Amino acid sequence: MLLVLLSILMGCQNSETATIGQQAFPDFEVSKDYFTQKASIEYAKNFTVEYHNHYKVVRAKVGFGAAHQDADSVAWERAFTDVMVLVQRGTPAPPLEGELAGAQIIEIPVNTIAGNADDAPTRFLALGVGDKLVGLGHGDVYDEGLRKRFLEGEFAAIGASWHTGPNLEVLLETKPDLTLLTAASLTQSEGIQQTRKLGLAAAPEFSWSEVSYLGQLEWIKYDALFLNAEAQATRFFEDIKKRCEELKQLVAQQTEKPGVLWGMHSKSGNWTVRANGGIAELIEAAGAKNPFANSQAAITETRANGLSEGIPISDEIILTQADEVDFIISFQSTTDNWPPTNYMNTFPAFRNKGLYHHFKRYRDYGAHDWYQTASMRPDLLLMDLIKLFHPDILPKHELFFMAPIEII
């Protein structure tokens, strides 16, 4: 009898919900699946999506620091989690209770979009939604088409990802349907909440936090969730993934594996090195070895904006493996801050001019294509690395990101 009563009760509640939905949304079909194209998330660890007939539940999470903490960072194990309910236009929102209590409701697909992550332009263009773009973090973008549109006033500068928060006045004036905001600190997460308090939809963006290059690439699917563009995102992802796999196969049989130090040197006497993460993966994928690989090391020493060059390793420790370093790759285009020549001469990379930086693609108004493109096009980076480490394999490839470091 109890089970019968419960069934009747639940049936009444479902009927009531359906009736309310049909009254407010006359074209709403309760049993219809409004999302025939769905994204499958395999590599990204810091966002998930659950599909329901007419809405998606998206959870984005991340820890804000790893190697060093300060007043503006949260310990890695204290993850920030944001829950968003993406509701198809013309359908009712579900009750925000239980696991959905406190969730943000965002109507989709969004018609206008803004984002302040440095790689946001590449994702938006790859999804074919450049016409929906009304704001980027700043106008110093490498892409000539976007730069021209910015100068002509077609989109606004909403506050760069390395700033503490978005420019709320600009967002209020622009009123994008959705603003994707980099979150790598407490202050930046507060900026997301402030944006929402203004009545504007905002979503946190954590692509920088992924530990694998395919995980980072998969964040194009995250953007796509708000646009109902899962099919486009999946095609782009699978195409780039396939290219990377094909390139990896080209070097799979190589027995000679040069040693690579990817990092920068500071005046304080430390190297900051990619010991693990996506870049370290690509070094190995290109048929090389990383003498400083350490899967247990902190991935990032991020404090403010998610951009990191790795973990600090002292000059003395680096020196113990200097003879294994055939290439040094850095964002430093000169050796101005590097140790003296007698120290550097212990590296085969220095003696044999195996020194490269990844800022070849630069425009004189301050735009670095590395930040805009590299995370979304690991295949191009992989081609560069193979060209450096095994030049006979890709004889016609011209370096895309890389250029020789100037020795000073």
C-alpha positions, 0 to 999 in steps of 0.5 A: 500500500505504501509503495502504491501511495508513493507511486501515485504521489510521484505521478501527481508531482511529475504530472504537475511539473509537466503541466506547469512546463507546458503552460509556461512553455507551450512547445516544450515536450517533456520526453524529448531529448533536446541534445542529440549531439553529446560530448564525451569527456575522456581526458579533461579532469576538471569539468564534467557534464551530465545530460538530461532531456532538456538541460545539462549539468556542468561541474567545473572544479580545480585546485588553485595552487600547487607548489607554493601558496600565498594569501591569494591562493587556495591549497590544491586539495581544497578544490573550487567547484562550480555547478551550472545548469544549462537549460535549453531555450524554450524549456523550463529550468529544473528545481534547484534542490539537492545536488543542484542547490545553489547552481547557476542557471544559464539559458542555451545556446548563448547568442553572444559570448566573451572570454578572457583566457588567452586561448579563448580566441582559438577555441571560439574560432575553431567552433565557428562562433566568431560572429557571436564574440563580443568581448576578449580579455584584451585586444592584443590578440595575434589573430589578424582578423580578431585584432582588426575587429577589436580596433574597429570596436566590434568587441570589448576588452573585458580584462585580461586573464592575468588581472585579478578580475574582470572589468565589470563596467565593460561587462555591464555595457556589453552584456554578453549572454555568457562570459567565460572567466579564467579562475586561478585564485580566490580573487578571480573566483570572486570576480565570477561571483561579482559578475553573476551578482550583476545579473550576467551569466558567467562560467569559470575557465580552468583549461590551464589546470589540466595535467595532460595536453589532450585534457587541456585540448578537451576544454573546447568541448566545455565551451561548446556545451554553452553553444550546443556545438558539441559536434563541432568541438568533437570533430576538432578534438578528434582531428587534432588528437589523430594528428598527434597520434600519427606524429607520435608513430613517426618517432616511435622507433627512434632509439636516439632520444636527446635530452631536453630541458624545457624551462627558464632561468631566474636571477635568483639562481633557479631554473623553472622546469617542466617536470611533468604536465602536457609539455613534458608529455609532448617532449616524450611524444616527440622522441626525446627524454626529459632528465627532470621528469617527476610525476610526483612533483607539483605541476604548477606554482600558479599564484594569480592567473594559471600561467606557469612555466613549471617547478623551481629546481636549483642551479646545483641540481640542474648541473648534476644532469647538465651533460644529458641536456641536448636542447633547452627550450624556453620562453626567454628569447635571450640568455640575458638572465642565464648563468655565466658561460662557464656554467652553461658550457657544461650543457651540450645544448649550449655548446651545440646551439640547441637553444630555442624559444617558443615566441617566434610568432610575435607581433610588435603590439605585444601579441604572442601566438603561443598563448593563443594557439599552443594549447589548442594545437598541440599537433603544431607544437609536436611537429616543431619538437620532432623537427628539432629532435629528429630533423630527417623525419619532417624535412619540409616542416618549417618551425612554427612556434620555435626560433633560436635563442640569442646568446648574450 
